[in-house]
Amino acid sequence: MRGRPHLYVSYESEQSLLPTWTQRVMVGLLVFLLVLIPLQGGIEIGDRLYQPVGFLGDNAWLKILSRVAIFGIGALGLNILTGLAGQVSLGHAFFMGIGAYTAAVLGGEVGKAHWGLGLPIWIWLPAAGLVAALVGMLVAPTAVKVRGLYLAIVTLGLVFIGEHLFRNLTSITGGSQSGRKFPSLDFRLWKEEEPFLAFTSDGPMWPVFNWLDWLFGPWINFPAEMSEEAKTYLALAALLVVVVVLAKNLQRTRIGRAFMALRDRDIAAEVMGVPDAKTKFEAFALSSFYAGIAGALLVAFIGRAIPEQFNLLLSVQFVVIVLIGGAGTVAGTLMGSVFVFVFPRLVQDFSGWLTETVESGGVIGSIADVFVSTGLDDPGLVSTLEGVSPGLNVSQLNVVIYGLLIIGFLIFEPLGLYGIWLRVRNYWKGWPFSY
């Protein structure tokens, strides 16, 4: 009802995904922006072409956004297990590896040194999730017998077991330090030579976007060609949208409510009729399914990966995404995914800008010189020099910042970025009143 956004007159309206018109409009604009980014549309004013989101359409940024989509899918799986069901897990990388090598066996080339059946993506991608879910169900009976720190240690052991298996099953994984080639994201109906829908090659604009040219043609110019990175990004973004809708709907189902009851108070939930073991079993299966899908997409996006990639650091990266974004929330998980992959690029660009400022001199350059190391004899916090030098390089600086952010969010804002968004939203809803 207009002016009363939290007044619901039916259970159907209260349980809808987007109950208010503000949410519907904002989500619609966000989806439109996601589609517009890779198309690099611009407005011609005089002799200049202005692109509002043009820098995100660069191939380097599209690769970052593609990783955001892949890790967003995987993080939504961990959010189901940790955020909704309250089960601490450090074994997400293991299930991603299971999904990745399932995709490799089913979709890999036939007759090569490694196992491969050459099946299309519509077979190996769902199968990657199903096999990972099956392995998760096999692990669940052991994992559900413990809780808290002990559960974290059990799932941590899965990562080390997976690393050993992946290094030694050379017919499947390609072996340590060498890896294997993984199937591409091209969509084939079966095993034909030319894909039905190619995502890994440049080509003309897809006909499905002709409506954009028809609707905005008088004001915005769209290119006639689409790059490989743009096609891959659009495919992964579409999959992310589907997974987000499924994850959001899960919270409204009986299973999702059972997860949250178990998280909040497991003994009380069991007294109310929520089966403890069965619910944890389902949480592990669903989380593993998402992880398997993300693992298959990751290796297909990379093209070639080594077994050592599915290590503890990868699991910790997903934990960071959930903690920084906001455990138990879909929007927070997506915020965390964007932050974890976009922030390092911003740190890199900012470090480069500081170096250029120091070289240009001036007052700002003198201030920046305190923080930037520009030579072997120049101490500083950040260094953009090649090789060993004083200060932290960009990668080391990102690790330090991640650690500080985790500590800061756990102490001051347990809901992460989503909690900050709630504070900002509630402030403007109540403005100018402070109560």
Backbone torsions as a table, in degrees:
resi	resn	phi	psi	omega
1	MET	NA	135.8	-175.9
2	ARG	-63.0	130.4	-178.9
3	GLY	84.3	-11.2	178.3
4	ARG	-131.8	72.1	-171.6
5	PRO	-65.4	-22.0	-178.1
6	HIS	-104.4	15.2	175.2
7	LEU	-95.8	110.9	-178.3
8	TYR	-109.4	137.0	-178.8
9	VAL	-109.1	2.6	177.2
10	SER	-155.9	154.4	177.2
11	TYR	-64.7	-32.1	-179.4
12	GLU	-62.8	-43.3	179.9
13	SER	-69.9	-35.1	-179.7
14	GLU	-69.1	-34.4	-176.4
15	GLN	-91.7	3.6	-179.5
16	SER	-69.3	155.2	-178.2
17	LEU	-63.8	-43.5	-178.9
18	LEU	-124.3	86.5	-172.4
19	PRO	-72.6	-22.7	-176.8
20	THR	-113.1	155.5	179.1
21	TRP	-67.8	-29.6	177.1
22	THR	-61.4	-45.3	178.6
23	GLN	-64.3	-40.9	-179.2
24	ARG	-64.5	-43.5	-179.9
25	VAL	-66.4	-42.7	-179.0
26	MET	-64.6	-42.4	177.9
27	VAL	-66.0	-40.1	177.2
28	GLY	-61.2	-43.3	177.8
29	LEU	-65.5	-37.6	178.9
30	LEU	-64.5	-44.8	178.4
31	VAL	-63.3	-40.9	177.9
32	PHE	-62.1	-40.1	178.4
33	LEU	-65.6	-40.1	178.5
34	LEU	-61.8	-36.1	177.9
35	VAL	-74.5	-34.9	-175.8
36	LEU	-73.5	-28.2	-175.3
37	ILE	-55.3	-54.2	-176.1
38	PRO	-74.2	-17.1	-178.3
39	LEU	-78.4	-17.6	175.7
40	GLN	53.2	44.5	176.3
41	GLY	-71.1	147.8	-178.1
42	GLY	-142.3	160.3	179.2
43	ILE	-106.6	124.5	179.1
44	GLU	-86.4	121.4	174.9
45	ILE	-125.8	106.2	-175.0
46	GLY	70.9	-124.8	179.5
47	ASP	-100.4	6.4	-175.9
48	ARG	-112.9	148.2	178.5
49	LEU	-109.4	115.6	-179.3
50	TYR	-99.0	125.9	-179.8
51	GLN	-118.3	107.9	-176.9
52	PRO	-59.0	-38.4	178.4
53	VAL	-120.7	32.9	-174.6
54	GLY	-63.0	-36.7	-177.1
55	PHE	-66.3	-29.8	177.3
56	LEU	-72.5	-18.5	177.7
57	GLY	-80.9	-5.1	175.5
58	ASP	-64.0	145.9	-175.6
59	ASN	-59.2	-36.8	179.4
60	ALA	-64.2	-42.1	178.3
61	TRP	-70.5	-35.0	178.0
62	LEU	-63.7	-35.6	176.0
63	LYS	-65.1	-39.0	177.6
64	ILE	-64.6	-44.5	179.8
65	LEU	-66.3	-32.0	175.8
66	SER	-65.4	-40.5	176.2
67	ARG	-65.5	-36.1	176.1
68	VAL	-58.7	-43.9	180.0
69	ALA	-64.0	-43.7	-178.6
70	ILE	-65.1	-49.3	-178.3
71	PHE	-72.2	-24.3	173.7
72	GLY	-64.0	-40.0	177.2
73	ILE	-63.6	-46.7	178.9
74	GLY	-64.5	-40.0	-179.7
75	ALA	-66.7	-33.5	176.1
76	LEU	-63.0	-33.1	175.5
77	GLY	-66.6	-45.4	177.8
78	LEU	-66.1	-32.9	178.2
79	ASN	-64.2	-34.3	176.5
80	ILE	-62.5	-45.3	-176.3
81	LEU	-75.5	-47.1	-174.5
82	THR	-91.8	-45.8	-176.2
83	GLY	-74.2	-42.1	-177.9
84	LEU	-90.4	-50.7	-175.6
85	ALA	-86.7	-13.6	176.8
86	GLY	74.7	22.2	-179.8
87	GLN	-101.4	116.3	-177.8
88	VAL	-73.4	129.0	-178.0
89	SER	-136.8	133.8	173.3
90	LEU	-117.4	16.1	-176.1
91	GLY	-107.9	20.7	-176.5
92	HIS	-62.8	-35.2	-179.2
93	ALA	-63.8	-32.8	179.0
94	PHE	-63.0	-46.0	-179.3
95	PHE	-71.0	-30.8	173.3
96	MET	-64.4	-40.1	177.0
97	GLY	-63.7	-39.5	176.9
98	ILE	-59.9	-46.9	178.5
99	GLY	-64.5	-38.3	-179.0
100	ALA	-64.0	-45.1	-176.3
101	TYR	-81.9	-20.0	168.4
102	THR	-65.5	-44.3	176.3
103	ALA	-63.0	-36.6	-179.7
104	ALA	-65.1	-42.0	-178.9
105	VAL	-71.0	-44.4	-176.7
106	LEU	-76.0	-35.8	-175.6
107	GLY	-104.6	-5.5	-178.8
108	GLY	-68.1	163.2	-178.7
109	GLU	-66.8	143.7	-179.0
110	VAL	-83.5	142.2	174.5
111	GLY	82.0	13.2	178.3
112	LYS	-95.9	-176.5	-178.6
113	ALA	-66.7	-24.1	-179.1
114	HIS	-110.0	158.7	-178.9
115	TRP	-62.5	138.9	178.1
116	GLY	-168.1	138.2	-179.4
117	LEU	-109.2	-10.6	176.5
118	GLY	68.1	28.0	-178.9
119	LEU	-80.4	155.9	-177.4
120	PRO	-74.3	170.8	-174.4
121	ILE	-66.2	-30.3	-178.0
122	TRP	-71.5	-6.2	173.5
123	ILE	-103.1	-51.8	-173.0
124	TRP	-73.8	-25.2	179.8
125	LEU	-72.6	-50.3	175.1
126	PRO	-63.5	-35.9	-179.9
127	ALA	-63.9	-34.4	177.5
128	ALA	-60.5	-41.7	177.7
129	GLY	-69.6	-39.6	-178.1
130	LEU	-68.0	-42.2	179.0
131	VAL	-65.5	-42.3	176.9
132	ALA	-62.0	-39.2	177.7
133	ALA	-64.9	-38.5	178.4
134	LEU	-63.5	-43.4	177.1
135	VAL	-64.4	-39.3	177.3
136	GLY	-61.6	-37.1	178.0
137	MET	-69.5	-30.9	176.6
138	LEU	-70.8	-33.0	-179.9
139	VAL	-80.9	-29.9	-172.7
140	ALA	-55.5	-43.9	-178.6
141	PRO	-56.6	-32.5	177.0
142	THR	-77.8	-40.5	-175.5
143	ALA	-70.2	-33.3	-175.3
144	VAL	-74.2	-10.2	178.8
145	LYS	-80.0	-10.8	179.7
146	VAL	-125.7	170.2	-179.6
147	ARG	-150.3	166.5	175.5
148	GLY	64.5	-132.4	-177.6
149	LEU	-62.3	-35.9	-179.4
150	TYR	-65.8	-38.0	176.5
151	LEU	-64.8	-40.0	177.6
152	ALA	-60.7	-40.6	179.8
153	ILE	-67.3	-39.2	178.6
154	VAL	-62.2	-47.3	179.8
155	THR	-69.7	-29.1	175.0
156	LEU	-63.7	-37.6	177.4
157	GLY	-62.3	-30.3	178.0
158	LEU	-61.6	-36.2	-179.4
159	VAL	-63.0	-44.8	-178.6
160	PHE	-70.5	-35.5	174.3
161	ILE	-63.6	-43.6	179.2
162	GLY	-62.7	-42.6	178.2
163	GLU	-58.9	-42.0	179.2
164	HIS	-65.2	-45.6	-179.3
165	LEU	-65.1	-44.5	-177.1
166	PHE	-65.1	-33.1	179.3
167	ARG	-72.7	-29.5	-172.2
168	ASN	-100.4	-19.9	176.9
169	LEU	-85.4	70.5	-172.0
170	THR	-66.0	-28.7	179.0
171	SER	-66.0	-22.8	-179.7
172	ILE	-101.5	-45.6	-171.4
173	THR	-97.3	-18.2	-176.4
174	GLY	90.9	-7.7	175.7
175	GLY	87.6	168.8	-177.2
176	SER	-66.3	138.8	174.7
177	GLN	65.4	0.9	178.6
178	SER	-119.0	-45.2	178.4
179	GLY	69.5	-164.3	-179.9
180	ARG	-149.1	168.0	178.0
181	LYS	-86.4	136.6	-177.2
182	PHE	-106.9	158.3	179.7
183	PRO	-64.7	151.2	-178.8
184	SER	-85.0	174.4	-179.5
185	LEU	-85.1	1.8	179.1
186	ASP	-60.2	139.7	-177.7
187	PHE	-95.8	118.4	176.0
188	ARG	-118.6	144.6	176.6
189	LEU	-71.1	-37.0	175.5
190	TRP	-146.7	-110.5	-177.7
191	LYS	-121.8	28.1	-179.2
192	GLU	-67.6	156.8	-176.8
193	GLU	-66.5	-49.1	-179.9
194	GLU	-91.1	128.0	-178.9
195	PRO	-68.7	149.2	176.5
196	PHE	-65.8	-36.6	177.8
197	LEU	-140.6	111.6	-175.5
198	ALA	-91.5	127.0	176.2
199	PHE	-109.7	-13.6	-172.8
200	THR	-107.8	28.2	176.5
201	SER	-151.8	150.1	177.1
202	ASP	-68.7	152.3	-179.6
203	GLY	-172.0	-179.2	-179.5
204	PRO	-68.3	161.8	178.3
205	MET	-59.8	134.9	179.9
206	TRP	-63.3	138.8	-179.9
207	PRO	-59.4	-23.7	-178.2
208	VAL	-64.1	-19.7	-179.6
209	PHE	-95.9	9.5	177.8
210	ASN	-63.1	-27.6	179.7
211	TRP	-65.5	-29.1	177.5
212	LEU	-65.7	-42.7	179.0
213	ASP	-66.3	-36.7	179.2
214	TRP	-69.1	-37.5	-175.4
215	LEU	-81.3	-40.5	-174.3
216	PHE	-113.8	7.7	-176.8
217	GLY	-52.8	-42.6	-179.3
218	PRO	-64.2	-20.6	-175.6
219	TRP	-115.1	-32.8	-174.5
220	ILE	-120.9	134.0	176.7
221	ASN	-98.1	126.1	178.1
222	PHE	-107.2	143.6	179.7
223	PRO	-69.9	158.6	179.4
224	ALA	-85.5	-16.5	-177.3
225	GLU	-115.6	151.7	174.1
226	MET	-120.5	135.0	-179.9
227	SER	-80.3	165.7	176.5
228	GLU	-59.4	-42.3	-179.4
229	GLU	-64.0	-36.8	179.2
230	ALA	-66.9	-43.1	179.2
231	LYS	-64.0	-43.9	179.5
232	THR	-62.5	-42.9	179.2
233	TYR	-61.0	-45.1	-178.9
234	LEU	-63.5	-39.9	179.0
235	ALA	-64.2	-44.9	-179.0
236	LEU	-69.8	-36.8	178.0
237	ALA	-64.8	-38.2	177.8
238	ALA	-64.3	-42.2	177.3
239	LEU	-63.7	-39.3	179.2
240	LEU	-62.8	-41.1	179.2
241	VAL	-61.0	-43.4	178.9
242	VAL	-62.1	-45.5	-178.7
243	VAL	-66.3	-37.5	178.7
244	VAL	-63.1	-43.8	178.6
245	VAL	-61.6	-42.4	178.8
246	LEU	-64.7	-43.9	-179.4
247	ALA	-65.9	-38.7	179.4
248	LYS	-67.3	-39.4	178.4
249	ASN	-68.3	-29.9	-179.0
250	LEU	-59.5	-37.1	-179.2
251	GLN	-64.9	-22.0	-177.0
252	ARG	-93.8	-6.5	-177.6
253	THR	-87.8	173.1	177.8
254	ARG	-62.3	-40.0	-179.6
255	ILE	-64.9	-45.2	-179.7
256	GLY	-62.5	-39.8	178.4
257	ARG	-68.4	-33.4	175.7
258	ALA	-66.0	-39.6	176.5
259	PHE	-57.8	-48.6	-176.3
260	MET	-68.5	-34.0	176.2
261	ALA	-65.4	-40.8	178.2
262	LEU	-65.4	-37.9	178.8
263	ARG	-66.0	-43.1	-174.6
264	ASP	-73.1	-41.6	179.8
265	ARG	-163.5	98.2	-171.6
266	ASP	-66.0	-37.7	-178.9
267	ILE	-67.4	-44.8	178.4
268	ALA	-63.7	-37.9	179.0
269	ALA	-63.4	-40.6	-179.6
270	GLU	-68.5	-36.0	176.5
271	VAL	-63.2	-33.9	-179.6
272	MET	-80.1	-2.2	176.1
273	GLY	107.1	7.7	177.3
274	VAL	-85.9	113.8	-179.3
275	PRO	-69.0	120.1	-173.6
276	ASP	-62.8	-56.3	-175.0
277	ALA	-64.6	-43.8	-178.6
278	LYS	-63.7	-41.6	-178.6
279	THR	-66.2	-43.0	176.7
280	LYS	-64.7	-36.4	176.9
281	PHE	-59.0	-47.1	179.4
282	GLU	-65.6	-38.2	179.8
283	ALA	-63.7	-42.3	178.4
284	PHE	-65.2	-39.8	-179.0
285	ALA	-65.3	-47.0	-179.4
286	LEU	-65.8	-42.7	179.0
287	SER	-62.7	-41.4	179.6
288	SER	-66.9	-35.2	177.7
289	PHE	-61.6	-47.7	178.4
290	TYR	-61.7	-41.5	-179.5
291	ALA	-64.2	-40.6	178.5
292	GLY	-63.1	-41.8	176.7
293	ILE	-61.6	-45.7	-179.9
294	ALA	-64.1	-39.6	178.5
295	GLY	-63.7	-42.0	178.6
296	ALA	-64.8	-42.2	179.2
297	LEU	-66.6	-37.0	-178.2
298	LEU	-64.1	-48.0	-178.0
299	VAL	-72.0	-31.0	175.7
300	ALA	-67.7	-35.3	178.1
301	PHE	-70.4	-41.0	179.9
302	ILE	-72.4	-41.6	-179.0
303	GLY	96.7	-39.3	178.5
304	ARG	-149.9	128.4	-177.2
305	ALA	-141.4	153.6	179.7
306	ILE	-101.6	156.2	-179.0
307	PRO	-61.0	-30.2	-178.3
308	GLU	-65.2	-10.5	-179.4
309	GLN	-69.2	-29.1	-176.9
310	PHE	-91.4	69.7	-174.1
311	ASN	-114.8	-172.3	-178.1
312	LEU	-63.6	-35.8	-179.2
313	LEU	-60.0	-36.0	178.1
314	LEU	-66.3	-40.7	177.2
315	SER	-63.8	-42.5	179.6
316	VAL	-63.8	-33.9	178.7
317	GLN	-61.7	-38.5	177.5
318	PHE	-70.0	-37.5	176.0
319	VAL	-61.6	-40.8	178.1
320	VAL	-61.9	-42.6	179.9
321	ILE	-59.4	-46.6	-177.4
322	VAL	-68.1	-41.6	-177.9
323	LEU	-69.4	-45.6	-179.3
324	ILE	-69.5	-38.5	-179.4
325	GLY	-72.6	-45.0	-177.7
326	GLY	133.1	104.1	-177.0
327	ALA	-65.0	138.1	177.0
328	GLY	89.6	1.4	-178.9
329	THR	-126.6	138.9	177.9
330	VAL	-70.9	-45.8	179.7
331	ALA	-61.7	-40.7	178.8
332	GLY	-64.5	-38.2	177.9
333	THR	-63.4	-40.4	177.6
334	LEU	-67.5	-39.9	176.1
335	MET	-59.8	-43.1	179.2
336	GLY	-63.5	-39.0	178.6
337	SER	-63.3	-44.2	178.4
338	VAL	-63.5	-43.8	-176.7
339	PHE	-63.7	-46.1	-174.3
340	VAL	-64.4	-29.8	-177.6
341	PHE	-100.7	-28.5	178.6
342	VAL	-82.3	-35.6	-176.8
343	PHE	-59.2	-45.0	177.6
344	PRO	-58.5	-36.9	177.8
345	ARG	-66.2	-39.8	178.2
346	LEU	-65.7	-38.8	177.4
347	VAL	-63.7	-41.7	178.7
348	GLN	-63.0	-46.7	179.5
349	ASP	-64.8	-38.8	179.9
350	PHE	-67.5	-39.0	177.7
351	SER	-64.1	-40.9	176.3
352	GLY	-64.1	-38.1	177.7
353	TRP	-65.5	-38.8	177.7
354	LEU	-63.1	-40.7	178.9
355	THR	-63.0	-44.0	178.3
356	GLU	-64.3	-35.7	179.1
357	THR	-66.2	-39.8	178.1
358	VAL	-62.8	-42.2	-178.5
359	GLU	-67.8	-30.7	-179.4
360	SER	-78.9	-16.7	178.0
361	GLY	79.7	-163.8	-179.1
362	GLY	90.1	-177.7	-178.3
363	VAL	-66.2	-46.4	180.0
364	ILE	-63.9	-37.6	178.0
365	GLY	-63.6	-35.8	178.6
366	SER	-67.7	-38.5	177.3
367	ILE	-68.2	-42.9	-179.6
368	ALA	-65.5	-29.7	-178.5
369	ASP	-63.3	-24.1	179.0
370	VAL	-68.0	-31.8	-174.7
371	PHE	-99.7	-16.9	-173.5
372	VAL	-112.3	135.8	174.5
373	SER	-94.5	119.2	-177.9
374	THR	-108.3	3.5	179.7
375	GLY	-166.4	171.8	-177.5
376	LEU	-66.5	-26.6	-179.2
377	ASP	-99.7	8.5	-176.6
378	ASP	-111.9	101.7	178.8
379	PRO	-70.5	149.4	179.1
380	GLY	-173.2	164.7	-179.0
381	LEU	-72.9	-41.4	-174.8
382	VAL	-117.6	141.7	177.7
383	SER	-132.7	132.1	175.3
384	THR	-108.9	12.3	179.6
385	LEU	-76.9	154.7	176.8
386	GLU	-83.3	145.8	178.7
387	GLY	80.9	-163.9	-178.5
388	VAL	-77.2	128.7	-178.4
389	SER	-156.1	160.7	177.2
390	PRO	-61.6	150.2	178.9
391	GLY	88.3	176.8	-179.1
392	LEU	-96.5	136.6	171.9
393	ASN	-76.9	176.6	-173.2
394	VAL	-61.7	-41.5	-179.4
395	SER	-64.0	-45.5	179.0
396	GLN	-65.6	-38.1	178.8
397	LEU	-63.7	-38.8	178.1
398	ASN	-63.6	-40.4	178.9
399	VAL	-62.7	-44.4	178.7
400	VAL	-61.9	-43.9	-179.0
401	ILE	-65.2	-40.0	177.7
402	TYR	-58.8	-46.0	179.6
403	GLY	-60.5	-44.5	178.7
404	LEU	-64.6	-38.5	180.0
405	LEU	-66.5	-40.7	178.8
406	ILE	-61.3	-46.8	179.0
407	ILE	-62.0	-45.2	-178.3
408	GLY	-63.1	-44.6	-178.9
409	PHE	-67.8	-39.9	179.9
410	LEU	-64.1	-33.5	-178.1
411	ILE	-84.0	-47.9	-169.6
412	PHE	-101.5	-26.9	-177.2
413	GLU	-147.7	81.0	-178.1
414	PRO	-58.7	-25.1	178.9
415	LEU	-83.4	2.0	173.7
416	GLY	66.8	-148.5	-179.6
417	LEU	-62.2	-32.3	178.1
418	TYR	-65.0	-37.1	176.6
419	GLY	-65.2	-39.0	176.6
420	ILE	-63.7	-42.4	178.2
421	TRP	-61.2	-39.9	178.6
422	LEU	-62.9	-40.7	179.2
423	ARG	-62.8	-45.5	-179.8
424	VAL	-64.0	-45.2	-179.3
425	ARG	-62.6	-45.5	-178.4
426	ASN	-67.4	-31.5	177.9
427	TYR	-63.8	-46.9	-178.1
428	TRP	-73.2	-25.1	175.3
429	LYS	-69.1	-36.0	-178.2
430	GLY	-92.8	-5.5	-177.8
431	TRP	-64.4	139.3	7.0
432	PRO	-92.5	12.6	-178.2
433	PHE	-90.1	143.1	-177.2
434	SER	-100.3	8.2	-177.7
435	TYR	-126.4	NA	NA
